[in-house]
Amino acid sequence: MPAVVSCAEGVFGMSKLKQMIPSMFHRRVLLLAGMLAAAMLVLTGRLGWITLVQGGELREKAERPLVRRTWFPTVRGRIIDRKGRVLA
């Protein structure tokens, strides 16, 4: 009679993984490390996209409110002494 192989073992190769890493704890650590590596890869890719592709446009958009091109005439106040007399 042929050995019955469950769907998870047959499709995902879990039996080979169990042979290579017999401890459930180590398999879970490996899974967690893989998920963290995938998340870091996604974040690194997004950071690269924003920096390299959209960097110039986003810089211009950020600097636009900082630059004013209007001229305002200055009004200087009087310089007076403690008795209220104009010095300059």
LUMDO-826891 format. One record per residue: x, y, z of N, C-alpha, C in turn; residue in three letters. Coordinates in Angstrom, 3 decimals. Example, Ala and Ser with C-alpha at 12.3 -4.5 7.8 and 13.67 -1.06 7.14 Angstrom:
> nX|nY|nZ|caX|caY|caZ|cX|cY|cZ|type
> 13.190|-5.690|7.800|12.300|-4.500|7.800|13.200|-3.300|7.800|ALA
> 12.850|-2.250|7.080|13.670|-1.060|7.140|12.900|0.030|7.870|SER
This chain:
> nX|nY|nZ|caX|caY|caZ|cX|cY|cZ|type
> 0.845|-1.167|0.000|0.000|0.000|0.000|0.901|1.245|0.000|MET
> 0.630|2.246|-0.870|1.470|3.440|-0.942|1.274|4.315|0.290|PRO
> 2.345|5.008|0.637|2.282|5.916|1.787|1.427|7.115|1.436|ALA
> 0.620|7.521|2.373|-0.251|8.666|2.164|0.538|9.935|2.508|VAL
> 0.580|10.864|1.547|1.275|12.127|1.747|0.226|13.216|1.801|VAL
> 0.260|13.994|2.855|-0.724|15.068|2.951|-0.417|16.136|1.920|SER
> -1.395|16.954|1.652|-1.269|18.005|0.642|-0.168|18.999|1.010|CYS
> -0.081|19.369|2.273|0.911|20.349|2.695|2.324|19.803|2.539|ALA
> 2.527|18.535|2.849|3.854|17.952|2.721|4.231|17.775|1.262|GLU
> 3.287|17.404|0.439|3.583|17.147|-0.967|3.817|18.421|-1.756|GLY
> 3.005|19.432|-1.539|3.092|20.651|-2.324|4.228|21.539|-1.847|VAL
> 4.339|21.746|-0.571|5.298|22.703|-0.037|6.622|22.069|0.369|PHE
> 6.763|20.780|0.277|8.012|20.129|0.623|8.323|20.172|2.109|GLY
> 7.306|20.070|2.936|7.494|20.166|4.381|8.294|18.979|4.920|MET
> 8.175|17.813|4.287|8.910|16.666|4.810|10.413|16.894|4.671|SER
> 10.868|17.492|3.594|12.298|17.782|3.420|12.745|18.841|4.431|LYS
> 11.886|19.837|4.674|12.219|20.868|5.646|12.299|20.273|7.046|LEU
> 11.399|19.341|7.355|11.434|18.691|8.666|12.688|17.854|8.823|LYS
> 13.175|17.274|7.740|14.406|16.496|7.812|15.612|17.421|8.008|GLN
> 15.609|18.562|7.337|16.735|19.483|7.432|16.747|20.215|8.766|MET
> 15.566|20.668|9.219|15.454|21.418|10.474|14.408|20.713|11.332|ILE
> 14.840|19.799|12.193|13.866|18.997|12.946|13.131|19.766|14.034|PRO
> 13.681|20.859|14.526|13.057|21.570|15.628|11.988|22.546|15.122|SER
> 10.807|22.483|15.705|9.719|23.391|15.337|10.107|24.833|15.647|MET
> 10.809|25.044|16.757|11.251|26.389|17.128|12.134|26.989|16.042|PHE
> 13.085|26.234|15.550|13.990|26.740|14.531|13.271|26.983|13.205|HIS
> 12.293|26.178|12.891|11.508|26.422|11.673|10.719|27.718|11.796|ARG
> 10.180|27.978|12.986|9.431|29.224|13.188|10.351|30.437|13.164|ARG
> 11.537|30.293|13.726|12.515|31.381|13.670|12.900|31.648|12.223|VAL
> 13.103|30.595|11.456|13.425|30.739|10.036|12.287|31.421|9.278|LEU
> 11.051|31.059|9.584|9.898|31.699|8.954|9.827|33.179|9.318|LEU
> 10.035|33.501|10.588|10.023|34.890|11.034|11.138|35.691|10.370|LEU
> 12.330|35.102|10.279|13.448|35.782|9.627|13.148|36.023|8.150|ALA
> 12.521|35.058|7.507|12.142|35.228|6.102|11.118|36.334|5.917|GLY
> 10.150|36.406|6.825|9.141|37.462|6.741|9.761|38.833|6.984|MET
> 10.681|38.936|7.946|11.365|40.201|8.204|12.238|40.606|7.017|LEU
> 12.904|39.641|6.410|13.728|39.937|5.241|12.859|40.429|4.082|ALA
> 11.699|39.815|3.889|10.796|40.254|2.826|10.277|41.668|3.092|ALA
> 9.943|41.958|4.345|9.462|43.303|4.688|10.565|44.339|4.473|ALA
> 11.788|44.021|4.865|12.902|44.941|4.660|13.171|45.157|3.173|MET
> 13.014|44.111|2.388|13.208|44.237|0.941|12.166|45.175|0.340|LEU
> 10.922|45.051|0.780|9.860|45.936|0.299|10.135|47.382|0.707|VAL
> 10.505|47.598|1.974|10.786|48.953|2.441|12.002|49.558|1.741|LEU
> 13.022|48.766|1.511|14.211|49.250|0.809|13.872|49.610|-0.631|THR
> 13.053|48.808|-1.260|12.627|49.111|-2.626|11.819|50.400|-2.697|GLY
> 10.934|50.582|-1.753|10.124|51.808|-1.731|10.996|53.033|-1.469|ARG
> 11.942|52.923|-0.550|12.850|54.024|-0.269|13.675|54.373|-1.506|LEU
> 14.158|53.369|-2.212|14.910|53.608|-3.444|14.053|54.283|-4.501|GLY
> 12.808|53.851|-4.634|11.893|54.445|-5.614|11.654|55.927|-5.295|TRP
> 11.365|56.222|-4.048|11.104|57.614|-3.656|12.355|58.462|-3.843|ILE
> 13.511|57.928|-3.490|14.745|58.695|-3.569|15.193|58.906|-5.007|THR
> 15.251|57.856|-5.781|15.844|57.938|-7.112|14.869|58.422|-8.179|LEU
> 13.642|57.957|-8.133|12.697|58.278|-9.200|11.927|59.563|-8.904|VAL
> 11.427|59.715|-7.693|10.593|60.863|-7.357|11.337|61.943|-6.582|GLN
> 12.629|61.786|-6.361|13.378|62.697|-5.509|13.334|64.143|-5.951|GLY
> 13.586|64.397|-7.240|13.607|65.770|-7.724|12.259|66.463|-7.606|GLY
> 11.229|65.765|-7.994|9.877|66.333|-7.926|9.463|66.618|-6.491|GLU
> 9.748|65.702|-5.585|9.370|65.901|-4.185|10.191|67.016|-3.536|LEU
> 11.456|67.169|-3.952|12.271|68.254|-3.414|11.715|69.605|-3.845|ARG
> 11.357|69.729|-5.120|10.765|70.987|-5.597|9.463|71.291|-4.868|GLU
> 8.655|70.270|-4.672|7.382|70.454|-3.976|7.604|70.899|-2.531|LYS
> 8.654|70.408|-1.880|8.933|70.777|-0.496|9.530|72.177|-0.397|ALA
> 10.313|72.598|-1.390|10.978|73.896|-1.324|10.090|75.039|-1.803|GLU
> 9.028|74.743|-2.525|8.142|75.783|-3.051|7.608|76.725|-1.971|ARG
> 7.099|76.251|-0.848|6.587|77.194|0.165|7.687|77.972|0.886|PRO
> 8.941|77.557|0.766|10.022|78.224|1.483|10.540|79.456|0.753|LEU
> 10.298|79.554|-0.543|10.848|80.646|-1.342|9.747|81.658|-1.630|VAL
> 9.976|82.919|-1.230|9.027|83.997|-1.532|9.669|84.926|-2.539|ARG
> 8.910|85.361|-3.495|9.440|86.233|-4.522|8.745|87.599|-4.505|ARG
> 8.239|88.003|-3.348|7.587|89.307|-3.215|8.488|90.238|-2.427|THR
> 8.382|91.514|-2.713|9.205|92.519|-2.051|8.320|93.359|-1.157|TRP
> 8.719|93.507|0.096|7.993|94.332|1.036|8.901|95.492|1.443|PHE
> 8.398|96.738|1.337|9.237|97.861|1.783|9.423|97.803|3.296|PRO
> 10.620|98.160|3.729|10.897|98.105|5.162|10.481|99.399|5.834|THR
> 9.985|99.279|7.012|9.610|100.434|7.816|10.425|100.345|9.088|VAL
> 11.300|101.334|9.287|12.149|101.316|10.470|11.503|102.126|11.575|ARG
> 11.667|101.647|12.740|11.148|102.370|13.895|12.110|103.457|14.348|GLY
> 11.625|104.322|15.191|12.466|105.395|15.714|13.309|104.880|16.858|ARG
> 14.474|105.444|17.001|15.330|105.122|18.135|15.223|106.290|19.114|ILE
> 14.759|105.997|20.305|14.506|107.070|21.282|15.229|106.744|22.589|ILE
> 15.445|107.804|23.377|16.063|107.586|24.689|14.961|107.319|25.718|ASP
> 15.331|107.207|26.984|14.336|106.844|27.981|13.330|107.934|28.273|ARG
> 13.588|109.162|27.825|12.632|110.238|28.016|11.743|110.431|26.800|LYS
> 11.962|109.595|25.764|11.113|109.665|24.580|11.626|110.588|23.498|GLY
> 12.866|111.123|23.615|13.428|111.982|22.587|14.025|111.140|21.464|ARG
> 13.818|111.556|20.236|14.325|110.825|19.081|15.837|110.995|19.001|VAL
> 16.558|109.896|18.945|18.023|109.922|18.842|18.464|109.765|17.378|LEU
> 17.786|108.930|16.621|18.185|108.721|15.225|16.960|108.467|14.377|ALA
